[in-house]
Amino acid sequence: MPRLHELAKTIRSKNAGVNQVTFDVIFPTREAYRRVVESGVLGREAVARIYRIPPERISDHVQFDLANAIKFTIYRERPSGSPGDWDTLGCQFYGPLVDVDVP
Amino acid sequence: MAARRREMRIMISTGHLGTAPSGPESFRAAIDTMPDYLVADGGSSDPGPVYLGNNSVLGQFVEDELELFLVESRKRGIPLIIGSAGDSGSNHGVDETVRQLREIAERHRIPKFRIGWFHSEVPGAAVAARIAGGERLPGLGGFPDLTAEEALAATRIVAVAGVEPFIKLLDDGCDVIVGGRCGDVCFTAAPCIRAGYPAALAYHMGKMIECASLVAEPFMGKEAIIGTISDEDILVTPFHPGQRVTVASAAGHSMYERETPFFEHMLGGVLDMRECRYEEVDGRSTRISGARFIPDDPLTVKLEGARKVGERYMGIAAIRDPQVIRHLDAAIEWSRSASARTFRGVEYELHYHVFGRDGVLKDLEPRRDAVPHEVCIVIEGLAQTDTVAHKLVDFATRMFFLARIPDSKGSSGLAACTKQTMRSSPGFVWNVNHTMTLRDPMELFPTHVAEAGV
């Protein structure tokens, strides 16, 4: 079973405003994109499971066909750069997605 | 007979001025094509609240970049526009940038030119007064409505400007403009809108080029690109020979750092990108059209504010003993409770960043329960004075060395702590992330004009 790393072109996370982090998973082909969309491994519920958060913490989850991309956004535990937050830019939040198995 | 197609070309080589130098070859190649404007993004809320609250500067290459931009643009008579100067767009950030530009102009004996700037700070008392007057300031990104108390507690608040102060300064004949906090799309959109190009295309071009070469592929930072606007579309062209702007890279960039790929809010309205069309041309550029702009009524402005939490120190403890690692939560609890006893009655905060376990992701870490063979704990502590913060963090760090762990065989120290406890920046939090209505898009953004050069 391939991992997301093998199918995606870009897997990234970044601040979207000071209290949210947005994730972009972009695929090189329509086929890879559809495969991951249909597998459900990056669906709203799956993402909530991966990050151990209630689904309400996902503020947006969209499929962006034009870019062959899956995009979702979560609320942070505390605003970026607060004491106790290490990833001020939110740029390493995507880590757990890289090795997700895709059926 | 069809009217001749008119165009305006805007160059950018950095999405955050001063964090690293612009690539010299692509900068030269782009500016030698004589763009109509050179623009740069001086900052944003991205680096966190410390830069706004503490007026501190993030980039170590600000002076070098300002020198490159000023010297090369003045040499060719190209106007230079910088937005959100000084990382946060605070008044200090703007004034420092203006001062640096003046010094560079004198050092290089640049002939006289007109420099303009605007400020974006809003006094907390003014915001509190609006709330006391019954106005509701809704929060963004999950923040509750702003209270007058919180507005007054902010160390510094900036309002995020639209295109208007830039247009005013261009109307005033400025050759160089230094903006306070503004929308990332606005320093590019302003000259386009002033020249009569459609607002939707102007804002969309601002969005596509705000991060310079990040819109192109493969991934490269700090390389020059040029956005070309016409009355029908925009064209984005990279100037590093190894890069191309493709449909995929441009569409991919349109969703970068945004909750949604379809909308972008700024002072003045909303950019709607749902119907955008992308087309690759000339082997390296992409043409984009179809954005729509929906004006706001009433106008709303975004406010950003930072509140100081305290002085901050950091300590580092590294652990290799598997028995201690198996009881890591007990070790942290020991440090936490010992600190609570020793600093009873003192106002402080302690945070434990456990690298090797969940230091980056904290509660979001799916592998939190995996047992690593070694961990590094960064102890972050804040208190009201430098002395107490130092003492607190030194103590909380020492408590890992002196941790009391069940059945531990070590008796010489349970953590390696070779480095001194380190002073960090003061701690701040974002406490204002709200919108407020405005009657006039200029009302919070006073402009100033002066002569510079020799």
Interface residues (C-beta under 8 A of the other chain):
Chain A: K9 T10 K14 N15 A16 G17 V18 N19 Q20 T22 D24 I26 P28 I50 Y51 R52 I53 S59 D60 V62 F64 L66 A67 N68 A69 K71 T73 Y75 E77 R78 P79 S80 G81 S82 P83 G84 W86 D87 T88 L89 Q92 F93 G95 P96
Chain B: S45 D46 P47 G48 P49 V50 L140 G141 G142 F143 V247 A248 A251 G252 S254 M255 Y256 E257 R258 E259 T260 P261 F262 C276 Y278 E304 V309 R312 E349 H351 H353 G359 V360 L361 K362 D363 L364 E365 P366 R367 V378 E380 L382 G427 F428 V429 W430 N433
